[in-house]
Amino acid sequence: MTRLSKLPNKDSKSRFDECSNSAKNSNAYGSKLRSYSQTYSQNLEISSKMVMINLAYDSIQT
């Protein structure tokens, strides 16, 4: 871990901006992941319903 004395001198505003930008980026990444996983689970739900429909249709046909 770097010691504070070895860090380049920056004013507190630029350090705060860096922190808030990294927080915004990680938040955006997290919301992307959430939307992907939601889409994935919806697709799984749809495909499982399609399997049930196909099974029911096959049992009616025979």
PyMOL Python script that loads the backbone (N, CA, C, O; Angstrom):
from pymol import cmd

cmd.read_pdbstr("""\
ATOM      1  N   MET A   1       0.847  -1.191   0.000  1.00  0.00           N
ATOM      2  CA  MET A   1       0.000   0.000   0.000  1.00  0.00           C
ATOM      3  C   MET A   1       0.886   1.244   0.000  1.00  0.00           C
ATOM      4  O   MET A   1       1.874   1.297   0.732  1.00  0.00           O
ATOM      5  N   THR A   2       0.553   2.220  -0.792  1.00  0.00           N
ATOM      6  CA  THR A   2       1.369   3.438  -0.848  1.00  0.00           C
ATOM      7  C   THR A   2       1.065   4.320   0.343  1.00  0.00           C
ATOM      8  O   THR A   2      -0.072   4.433   0.799  1.00  0.00           O
ATOM      9  N   ARG A   3       2.100   4.925   0.815  1.00  0.00           N
ATOM     10  CA  ARG A   3       1.916   5.850   1.925  1.00  0.00           C
ATOM     11  C   ARG A   3       1.429   7.174   1.380  1.00  0.00           C
ATOM     12  O   ARG A   3       1.715   7.545   0.242  1.00  0.00           O
ATOM     13  N   LEU A   4       0.694   7.870   2.206  1.00  0.00           N
ATOM     14  CA  LEU A   4       0.137   9.148   1.761  1.00  0.00           C
ATOM     15  C   LEU A   4       1.225  10.147   1.384  1.00  0.00           C
ATOM     16  O   LEU A   4       1.031  10.962   0.482  1.00  0.00           O
ATOM     17  N   SER A   5       2.366  10.092   2.065  1.00  0.00           N
ATOM     18  CA  SER A   5       3.427  11.051   1.772  1.00  0.00           C
ATOM     19  C   SER A   5       4.021  10.823   0.380  1.00  0.00           C
ATOM     20  O   SER A   5       4.558  11.749  -0.228  1.00  0.00           O
ATOM     21  N   LYS A   6       3.923   9.576  -0.127  1.00  0.00           N
ATOM     22  CA  LYS A   6       4.485   9.278  -1.439  1.00  0.00           C
ATOM     23  C   LYS A   6       3.517   9.571  -2.572  1.00  0.00           C
ATOM     24  O   LYS A   6       3.920   9.601  -3.735  1.00  0.00           O
ATOM     25  N   LEU A   7       2.264   9.784  -2.258  1.00  0.00           N
ATOM     26  CA  LEU A   7       1.291  10.101  -3.303  1.00  0.00           C
ATOM     27  C   LEU A   7       1.568  11.493  -3.855  1.00  0.00           C
ATOM     28  O   LEU A   7       1.962  12.385  -3.103  1.00  0.00           O
ATOM     29  N   PRO A   8       1.370  11.694  -5.152  1.00  0.00           N
ATOM     30  CA  PRO A   8       1.568  13.035  -5.700  1.00  0.00           C
ATOM     31  C   PRO A   8       0.575  14.017  -5.083  1.00  0.00           C
ATOM     32  O   PRO A   8      -0.563  13.662  -4.777  1.00  0.00           O
ATOM     33  N   ASN A   9       1.020  15.225  -4.911  1.00  0.00           N
ATOM     34  CA  ASN A   9       0.161  16.229  -4.285  1.00  0.00           C
ATOM     35  C   ASN A   9      -0.974  16.618  -5.232  1.00  0.00           C
ATOM     36  O   ASN A   9      -0.746  17.062  -6.357  1.00  0.00           O
ATOM     37  N   LYS A  10      -2.174  16.442  -4.753  1.00  0.00           N
ATOM     38  CA  LYS A  10      -3.350  16.870  -5.515  1.00  0.00           C
ATOM     39  C   LYS A  10      -4.238  17.627  -4.551  1.00  0.00           C
ATOM     40  O   LYS A  10      -4.207  17.399  -3.342  1.00  0.00           O
ATOM     41  N   ASP A  11      -5.015  18.515  -5.092  1.00  0.00           N
ATOM     42  CA  ASP A  11      -5.959  19.183  -4.208  1.00  0.00           C
ATOM     43  C   ASP A  11      -7.113  18.232  -3.903  1.00  0.00           C
ATOM     44  O   ASP A  11      -7.339  17.259  -4.622  1.00  0.00           O
ATOM     45  N   SER A  12      -7.824  18.523  -2.847  1.00  0.00           N
ATOM     46  CA  SER A  12      -8.857  17.595  -2.401  1.00  0.00           C
ATOM     47  C   SER A  12      -9.991  17.482  -3.414  1.00  0.00           C
ATOM     48  O   SER A  12     -10.650  16.446  -3.492  1.00  0.00           O
ATOM     49  N   LYS A  13     -10.225  18.549  -4.196  1.00  0.00           N
ATOM     50  CA  LYS A  13     -11.301  18.494  -5.192  1.00  0.00           C
ATOM     51  C   LYS A  13     -11.003  17.428  -6.244  1.00  0.00           C
ATOM     52  O   LYS A  13     -11.889  16.645  -6.586  1.00  0.00           O
ATOM     53  N   SER A  14      -9.790  17.380  -6.757  1.00  0.00           N
ATOM     54  CA  SER A  14      -9.485  16.394  -7.792  1.00  0.00           C
ATOM     55  C   SER A  14      -9.502  14.976  -7.219  1.00  0.00           C
ATOM     56  O   SER A  14      -9.899  14.035  -7.906  1.00  0.00           O
ATOM     57  N   ARG A  15      -9.073  14.820  -5.966  1.00  0.00           N
ATOM     58  CA  ARG A  15      -9.174  13.489  -5.346  1.00  0.00           C
ATOM     59  C   ARG A  15     -10.634  13.083  -5.188  1.00  0.00           C
ATOM     60  O   ARG A  15     -10.997  11.933  -5.435  1.00  0.00           O
ATOM     61  N   PHE A  16     -11.456  14.022  -4.781  1.00  0.00           N
ATOM     62  CA  PHE A  16     -12.876  13.733  -4.632  1.00  0.00           C
ATOM     63  C   PHE A  16     -13.489  13.368  -5.987  1.00  0.00           C
ATOM     64  O   PHE A  16     -14.294  12.442  -6.076  1.00  0.00           O
ATOM     65  N   ASP A  17     -13.104  14.101  -7.048  1.00  0.00           N
ATOM     66  CA  ASP A  17     -13.627  13.802  -8.381  1.00  0.00           C
ATOM     67  C   ASP A  17     -13.227  12.403  -8.829  1.00  0.00           C
ATOM     68  O   ASP A  17     -14.034  11.677  -9.409  1.00  0.00           O
ATOM     69  N   GLU A  18     -11.978  12.028  -8.558  1.00  0.00           N
ATOM     70  CA  GLU A  18     -11.533  10.679  -8.920  1.00  0.00           C
ATOM     71  C   GLU A  18     -12.377   9.622  -8.213  1.00  0.00           C
ATOM     72  O   GLU A  18     -12.817   8.651  -8.829  1.00  0.00           O
ATOM     73  N   CYS A  19     -12.596   9.819  -6.932  1.00  0.00           N
ATOM     74  CA  CYS A  19     -13.378   8.854  -6.157  1.00  0.00           C
ATOM     75  C   CYS A  19     -14.815   8.781  -6.666  1.00  0.00           C
ATOM     76  O   CYS A  19     -15.370   7.692  -6.813  1.00  0.00           O
ATOM     77  N   SER A  20     -15.421   9.947  -6.937  1.00  0.00           N
ATOM     78  CA  SER A  20     -16.815   9.920  -7.365  1.00  0.00           C
ATOM     79  C   SER A  20     -16.932   9.338  -8.772  1.00  0.00           C
ATOM     80  O   SER A  20     -17.915   8.664  -9.079  1.00  0.00           O
ATOM     81  N   ASN A  21     -15.935   9.592  -9.637  1.00  0.00           N
ATOM     82  CA  ASN A  21     -15.966   8.990 -10.966  1.00  0.00           C
ATOM     83  C   ASN A  21     -15.855   7.480 -10.891  1.00  0.00           C
ATOM     84  O   ASN A  21     -16.564   6.770 -11.604  1.00  0.00           O
ATOM     85  N   SER A  22     -14.975   6.981 -10.036  1.00  0.00           N
ATOM     86  CA  SER A  22     -14.834   5.531  -9.918  1.00  0.00           C
ATOM     87  C   SER A  22     -16.104   4.928  -9.325  1.00  0.00           C
ATOM     88  O   SER A  22     -16.497   3.824  -9.702  1.00  0.00           O
ATOM     89  N   ALA A  23     -16.745   5.635  -8.404  1.00  0.00           N
ATOM     90  CA  ALA A  23     -18.001   5.143  -7.841  1.00  0.00           C
ATOM     91  C   ALA A  23     -19.090   5.115  -8.910  1.00  0.00           C
ATOM     92  O   ALA A  23     -19.869   4.164  -8.980  1.00  0.00           O
ATOM     93  N   LYS A  24     -19.147   6.162  -9.747  1.00  0.00           N
ATOM     94  CA  LYS A  24     -20.142   6.187 -10.823  1.00  0.00           C
ATOM     95  C   LYS A  24     -19.910   5.056 -11.803  1.00  0.00           C
ATOM     96  O   LYS A  24     -20.858   4.406 -12.246  1.00  0.00           O
ATOM     97  N   ASN A  25     -18.635   4.815 -12.149  1.00  0.00           N
ATOM     98  CA  ASN A  25     -18.327   3.750 -13.092  1.00  0.00           C
ATOM     99  C   ASN A  25     -18.718   2.386 -12.543  1.00  0.00           C
ATOM    100  O   ASN A  25     -19.301   1.573 -13.261  1.00  0.00           O
ATOM    101  N   SER A  26     -18.404   2.127 -11.278  1.00  0.00           N
ATOM    102  CA  SER A  26     -18.747   0.828 -10.718  1.00  0.00           C
ATOM    103  C   SER A  26     -20.256   0.690 -10.579  1.00  0.00           C
ATOM    104  O   SER A  26     -20.789  -0.410 -10.725  1.00  0.00           O
ATOM    105  N   ASN A  27     -20.952   1.790 -10.298  1.00  0.00           N
ATOM    106  CA  ASN A  27     -22.399   1.738 -10.212  1.00  0.00           C
ATOM    107  C   ASN A  27     -23.012   1.436 -11.576  1.00  0.00           C
ATOM    108  O   ASN A  27     -23.957   0.653 -11.676  1.00  0.00           O
ATOM    109  N   ALA A  28     -22.470   2.064 -12.634  1.00  0.00           N
ATOM    110  CA  ALA A  28     -22.971   1.801 -13.979  1.00  0.00           C
ATOM    111  C   ALA A  28     -22.727   0.355 -14.365  1.00  0.00           C
ATOM    112  O   ALA A  28     -23.587  -0.284 -14.970  1.00  0.00           O
ATOM    113  N   TYR A  29     -21.539  -0.172 -14.012  1.00  0.00           N
ATOM    114  CA  TYR A  29     -21.225  -1.564 -14.307  1.00  0.00           C
ATOM    115  C   TYR A  29     -22.179  -2.494 -13.565  1.00  0.00           C
ATOM    116  O   TYR A  29     -22.650  -3.485 -14.124  1.00  0.00           O
ATOM    117  N   GLY A  30     -22.462  -2.170 -12.304  1.00  0.00           N
ATOM    118  CA  GLY A  30     -23.382  -2.992 -11.520  1.00  0.00           C
ATOM    119  C   GLY A  30     -24.781  -2.992 -12.099  1.00  0.00           C
ATOM    120  O   GLY A  30     -25.445  -4.029 -12.119  1.00  0.00           O
ATOM    121  N   SER A  31     -25.244  -1.824 -12.576  1.00  0.00           N
ATOM    122  CA  SER A  31     -26.596  -1.794 -13.136  1.00  0.00           C
ATOM    123  C   SER A  31     -26.649  -2.546 -14.464  1.00  0.00           C
ATOM    124  O   SER A  31     -27.670  -3.150 -14.794  1.00  0.00           O
ATOM    125  N   LYS A  32     -25.537  -2.512 -15.240  1.00  0.00           N
ATOM    126  CA  LYS A  32     -25.487  -3.318 -16.465  1.00  0.00           C
ATOM    127  C   LYS A  32     -25.584  -4.794 -16.139  1.00  0.00           C
ATOM    128  O   LYS A  32     -26.331  -5.532 -16.781  1.00  0.00           O
ATOM    129  N   LEU A  33     -24.818  -5.227 -15.126  1.00  0.00           N
ATOM    130  CA  LEU A  33     -24.858  -6.632 -14.725  1.00  0.00           C
ATOM    131  C   LEU A  33     -26.255  -7.030 -14.268  1.00  0.00           C
ATOM    132  O   LEU A  33     -26.740  -8.111 -14.601  1.00  0.00           O
ATOM    133  N   ARG A  34     -26.906  -6.144 -13.497  1.00  0.00           N
ATOM    134  CA  ARG A  34     -28.259  -6.452 -13.031  1.00  0.00           C
ATOM    135  C   ARG A  34     -29.216  -6.608 -14.198  1.00  0.00           C
ATOM    136  O   ARG A  34     -30.044  -7.519 -14.202  1.00  0.00           O
ATOM    137  N   SER A  35     -29.114  -5.714 -15.208  1.00  0.00           N
ATOM    138  CA  SER A  35     -30.042  -5.818 -16.335  1.00  0.00           C
ATOM    139  C   SER A  35     -29.755  -7.070 -17.155  1.00  0.00           C
ATOM    140  O   SER A  35     -30.680  -7.710 -17.654  1.00  0.00           O
ATOM    141  N   TYR A  36     -28.454  -7.430 -17.298  1.00  0.00           N
ATOM    142  CA  TYR A  36     -28.133  -8.661 -18.016  1.00  0.00           C
ATOM    143  C   TYR A  36     -28.697  -9.871 -17.306  1.00  0.00           C
ATOM    144  O   TYR A  36     -29.279 -10.751 -17.941  1.00  0.00           O
ATOM    145  N   SER A  37     -28.531  -9.925 -15.989  1.00  0.00           N
ATOM    146  CA  SER A  37     -29.003 -11.096 -15.255  1.00  0.00           C
ATOM    147  C   SER A  37     -30.525 -11.157 -15.256  1.00  0.00           C
ATOM    148  O   SER A  37     -31.105 -12.243 -15.275  1.00  0.00           O
ATOM    149  N   GLN A  38     -31.177  -9.990 -15.236  1.00  0.00           N
ATOM    150  CA  GLN A  38     -32.637  -9.973 -15.298  1.00  0.00           C
ATOM    151  C   GLN A  38     -33.106 -10.500 -16.651  1.00  0.00           C
ATOM    152  O   GLN A  38     -34.038 -11.302 -16.717  1.00  0.00           O
ATOM    153  N   THR A  39     -32.460 -10.050 -17.733  1.00  0.00           N
ATOM    154  CA  THR A  39     -32.806 -10.527 -19.068  1.00  0.00           C
ATOM    155  C   THR A  39     -32.576 -12.021 -19.173  1.00  0.00           C
ATOM    156  O   THR A  39     -33.401 -12.741 -19.736  1.00  0.00           O
ATOM    157  N   TYR A  40     -31.451 -12.496 -18.628  1.00  0.00           N
ATOM    158  CA  TYR A  40     -31.128 -13.912 -18.684  1.00  0.00           C
ATOM    159  C   TYR A  40     -32.183 -14.738 -17.959  1.00  0.00           C
ATOM    160  O   TYR A  40     -32.617 -15.776 -18.459  1.00  0.00           O
ATOM    161  N   SER A  41     -32.595 -14.276 -16.778  1.00  0.00           N
ATOM    162  CA  SER A  41     -33.587 -15.047 -16.021  1.00  0.00           C
ATOM    163  C   SER A  41     -34.948 -15.016 -16.714  1.00  0.00           C
ATOM    164  O   SER A  41     -35.692 -15.995 -16.664  1.00  0.00           O
ATOM    165  N   GLN A  42     -35.279 -13.883 -17.367  1.00  0.00           N
ATOM    166  CA  GLN A  42     -36.531 -13.836 -18.115  1.00  0.00           C
ATOM    167  C   GLN A  42     -36.491 -14.812 -19.291  1.00  0.00           C
ATOM    168  O   GLN A  42     -37.481 -15.488 -19.571  1.00  0.00           O
ATOM    169  N   ASN A  43     -35.336 -14.888 -19.986  1.00  0.00           N
ATOM    170  CA  ASN A  43     -35.206 -15.828 -21.083  1.00  0.00           C
ATOM    171  C   ASN A  43     -35.326 -17.265 -20.602  1.00  0.00           C
ATOM    172  O   ASN A  43     -35.941 -18.099 -21.267  1.00  0.00           O
ATOM    173  N   LEU A  44     -34.738 -17.556 -19.446  1.00  0.00           N
ATOM    174  CA  LEU A  44     -34.865 -18.899 -18.881  1.00  0.00           C
ATOM    175  C   LEU A  44     -36.323 -19.226 -18.572  1.00  0.00           C
ATOM    176  O   LEU A  44     -36.795 -20.334 -18.826  1.00  0.00           O
ATOM    177  N   GLU A  45     -37.019 -18.249 -18.025  1.00  0.00           N
ATOM    178  CA  GLU A  45     -38.428 -18.459 -17.686  1.00  0.00           C
ATOM    179  C   GLU A  45     -39.247 -18.731 -18.948  1.00  0.00           C
ATOM    180  O   GLU A  45     -40.088 -19.630 -18.968  1.00  0.00           O
ATOM    181  N   ILE A  46     -38.996 -17.947 -19.999  1.00  0.00           N
ATOM    182  CA  ILE A  46     -39.718 -18.125 -21.258  1.00  0.00           C
ATOM    183  C   ILE A  46     -39.422 -19.496 -21.862  1.00  0.00           C
ATOM    184  O   ILE A  46     -40.333 -20.187 -22.319  1.00  0.00           O
ATOM    185  N   SER A  47     -38.139 -19.890 -21.862  1.00  0.00           N
ATOM    186  CA  SER A  47     -37.800 -21.169 -22.471  1.00  0.00           C
ATOM    187  C   SER A  47     -38.381 -22.331 -21.673  1.00  0.00           C
ATOM    188  O   SER A  47     -38.768 -23.344 -22.257  1.00  0.00           O
ATOM    189  N   SER A  48     -38.450 -22.203 -20.341  1.00  0.00           N
ATOM    190  CA  SER A  48     -39.048 -23.286 -19.568  1.00  0.00           C
ATOM    191  C   SER A  48     -40.547 -23.382 -19.839  1.00  0.00           C
ATOM    192  O   SER A  48     -41.108 -24.478 -19.851  1.00  0.00           O
ATOM    193  N   LYS A  49     -41.206 -22.224 -20.058  1.00  0.00           N
ATOM    194  CA  LYS A  49     -42.624 -22.262 -20.417  1.00  0.00           C
ATOM    195  C   LYS A  49     -42.817 -22.897 -21.785  1.00  0.00           C
ATOM    196  O   LYS A  49     -43.779 -23.635 -21.997  1.00  0.00           O
ATOM    197  N   MET A  50     -41.903 -22.613 -22.719  1.00  0.00           N
ATOM    198  CA  MET A  50     -42.002 -23.215 -24.046  1.00  0.00           C
ATOM    199  C   MET A  50     -41.865 -24.737 -23.965  1.00  0.00           C
ATOM    200  O   MET A  50     -42.568 -25.462 -24.669  1.00  0.00           O
ATOM    201  N   VAL A  51     -40.968 -25.216 -23.116  1.00  0.00           N
ATOM    202  CA  VAL A  51     -40.801 -26.662 -22.935  1.00  0.00           C
ATOM    203  C   VAL A  51     -42.089 -27.269 -22.398  1.00  0.00           C
ATOM    204  O   VAL A  51     -42.518 -28.329 -22.855  1.00  0.00           O
ATOM    205  N   MET A  52     -42.704 -26.600 -21.431  1.00  0.00           N
ATOM    206  CA  MET A  52     -43.955 -27.113 -20.867  1.00  0.00           C
ATOM    207  C   MET A  52     -45.055 -27.159 -21.926  1.00  0.00           C
ATOM    208  O   MET A  52     -45.819 -28.121 -22.004  1.00  0.00           O
ATOM    209  N   ILE A  53     -45.120 -26.107 -22.736  1.00  0.00           N
ATOM    210  CA  ILE A  53     -46.130 -26.069 -23.796  1.00  0.00           C
ATOM    211  C   ILE A  53     -45.900 -27.207 -24.782  1.00  0.00           C
ATOM    212  O   ILE A  53     -46.842 -27.890 -25.183  1.00  0.00           O
ATOM    213  N   ASN A  54     -44.632 -27.408 -25.173  1.00  0.00           N
ATOM    214  CA  ASN A  54     -44.319 -28.481 -26.109  1.00  0.00           C
ATOM    215  C   ASN A  54     -44.651 -29.845 -25.529  1.00  0.00           C
ATOM    216  O   ASN A  54     -45.172 -30.706 -26.238  1.00  0.00           O
ATOM    217  N   LEU A  55     -44.360 -30.055 -24.255  1.00  0.00           N
ATOM    218  CA  LEU A  55     -44.675 -31.329 -23.610  1.00  0.00           C
ATOM    219  C   LEU A  55     -46.192 -31.548 -23.579  1.00  0.00           C
ATOM    220  O   LEU A  55     -46.678 -32.647 -23.848  1.00  0.00           O
ATOM    221  N   ALA A  56     -46.919 -30.494 -23.252  1.00  0.00           N
ATOM    222  CA  ALA A  56     -48.379 -30.620 -23.212  1.00  0.00           C
ATOM    223  C   ALA A  56     -48.923 -30.908 -24.611  1.00  0.00           C
ATOM    224  O   ALA A  56     -49.821 -31.736 -24.768  1.00  0.00           O
ATOM    225  N   TYR A  57     -48.391 -30.239 -25.613  1.00  0.00           N
ATOM    226  CA  TYR A  57     -48.833 -30.442 -26.991  1.00  0.00           C
ATOM    227  C   TYR A  57     -48.537 -31.863 -27.448  1.00  0.00           C
ATOM    228  O   TYR A  57     -49.365 -32.494 -28.104  1.00  0.00           O
ATOM    229  N   ASP A  58     -47.343 -32.371 -27.097  1.00  0.00           N
ATOM    230  CA  ASP A  58     -46.983 -33.739 -27.461  1.00  0.00           C
ATOM    231  C   ASP A  58     -47.905 -34.747 -26.795  1.00  0.00           C
ATOM    232  O   ASP A  58     -48.290 -35.739 -27.413  1.00  0.00           O
ATOM    233  N   SER A  59     -48.265 -34.499 -25.535  1.00  0.00           N
ATOM    234  CA  SER A  59     -49.127 -35.454 -24.845  1.00  0.00           C
ATOM    235  C   SER A  59     -50.539 -35.408 -25.418  1.00  0.00           C
ATOM    236  O   SER A  59     -51.243 -36.418 -25.388  1.00  0.00           O
ATOM    237  N   ILE A  60     -50.967 -34.270 -25.935  1.00  0.00           N
ATOM    238  CA  ILE A  60     -52.278 -34.185 -26.580  1.00  0.00           C
ATOM    239  C   ILE A  60     -52.252 -34.938 -27.912  1.00  0.00           C
ATOM    240  O   ILE A  60     -53.208 -35.632 -28.261  1.00  0.00           O
ATOM    241  N   GLN A  61     -51.155 -34.794 -28.648  1.00  0.00           N
ATOM    242  CA  GLN A  61     -51.044 -35.411 -29.971  1.00  0.00           C
ATOM    243  C   GLN A  61     -51.062 -36.936 -29.898  1.00  0.00           C
ATOM    244  O   GLN A  61     -51.621 -37.592 -30.777  1.00  0.00           O
ATOM    245  N   THR A  62     -50.454 -37.506 -28.855  1.00  0.00           N
ATOM    246  CA  THR A  62     -50.337 -38.974 -28.813  1.00  0.00           C
ATOM    247  C   THR A  62     -51.546 -39.625 -28.185  1.00  0.00           C
ATOM    248  O   THR A  62     -51.602 -40.850 -28.076  1.00  0.00           O
TER     249      THR A  62
END
""", "prot")
cmd.dss("prot")
cmd.show_as("cartoon", "prot")
cmd.util.cbc("prot")
cmd.orient("prot")
